[in-house]
Amino acid sequence: MTNQLHDLFLLRSDVVFLNHGSFGACPRPVFAAYQDWQRELEQQPVEFLGRRLTGLMRQARAELAQYVGAAADDLVYVPNATTGLNIVARSLPLQPGDEVLTTDHEYGALYRTWRFICQKRGAHLVQQHLPLPVTTAEDAADAIWAGVTERTRVLFLSHITSPTAVALPVEPLVRRARAAGIRTVVDGAHAPGQIPLDLDELGADFYSGNCHKWLMAPKGTAFLHARREVQPLLEPLVVSWGWESDRPGPSRFVDHHEWQGTRDAAPFLAVPAAIRFCAEHHWPQVQQECHELLRAARQEITALTGLPPITPDTPEWYAQMAAFPLPPCDGEALEKQLYDQFHIQVPITRWNEQRFVRVSIQGYNSQDDVDRLVAALQSLF
């Protein structure tokens, strides 16, 4: 794979960028569409926000909904997955003694969200250990489900974990939880644009995913999806004109959560441009090439460290992002060395006491990027 797509991005040419997973990177045509929407808003703010925005947002929701396999009125745009998941966590009717079950592979900000809510409600956050390496989806699902008790009310999972970059077996766990009467909340921060989504088929009660990561939309674009049956549970973080609306739309869920007062809607309206960019550049083929390049990186880094991978070598477990164990090291110092000395932007993550180098491969990356990372690691270990 060559980096022929690199010039379509705004990334600096002097940095080897292997950290798409943190904040994404926006292609030039998508960024231009975003700026066009901003200019259009500024040319006539009253007309844009007061008369046109509802229809424009409806169309932007429809195109995103088709992309993720959902109905347009069952999702709303939010600035990031953390915001969407805060809406859910703050709304669910947890009682003293109730349990929220999650794993020990989740994103730190969301641990804090659930701890905050549980402390307020007298509920308990249960972090179920999922040992590494994972072997089969069935074994991983069983290990997580072993944390369920008669007090479990919510199952909270990442679709793809942040520190370990493992694609969890969300589908069978959602089915088990539904049968047991347990609400399911999925953190899909890394999923849209990296793996195929069919939210209606998945059937999670609540799912929040970022568009500004792997779908490559402008920063500050994400969505919250809720099954129609559970939408009445959700309370808006910001109560505004949509609450008890004078002009209700076809979905109270959208009414309650879409309008939060004056804010820049341009990132949301540019999501269709990101979807079109992927279609125009044959993104399934790009994704496959990225996965193969990541497989090669996995082999080289594993050979260098002598440490076994944490997942089987199949797309079931990783797509364009993977974490590779490192020997004992100062993670912060190593990440700084890689950037300062080698101009490589790649995160050193931590899970329990283990350090990992988490490598993201996007369409702008090349074999040379991987070679430079491996050479840098070799010189530092």
Secondary structure, 3 states (H helix, E strand, C coil): CCCCCHHHECCCCCCEECCHHHHCCCEHHHHHHHHHHHHHHHHCHHHHHHHHHHHHHHHHHHHHHHHHCCCHHHEEEECCHHHHHHHHHHHCCCCCCCEEEEECCCCHHHHHHHHHHHHHHCCEEEEECCCCCCCCHHHHHHHHHCCCCCCEEEEEEECECCCCCCECCHHHHHHHHHHHCCEEEEEECCCECCECCCHHHHCCCEEEEECCCCCCCCCCCEEEEECHHHHHHCCCCCCCCCCCCCCCCCCHHHHHHHCCCCCCCHHHHCHHHHHHHHHHCCHHHHHHHHHHHHHHHHHHHHHHHCCCCCCCCCCCCCCCEEEEECCCCCHHHHHHHHHHHHCEECCEEEECCEEEEEEECCCCCCHHHHHHHHHHHHHHC
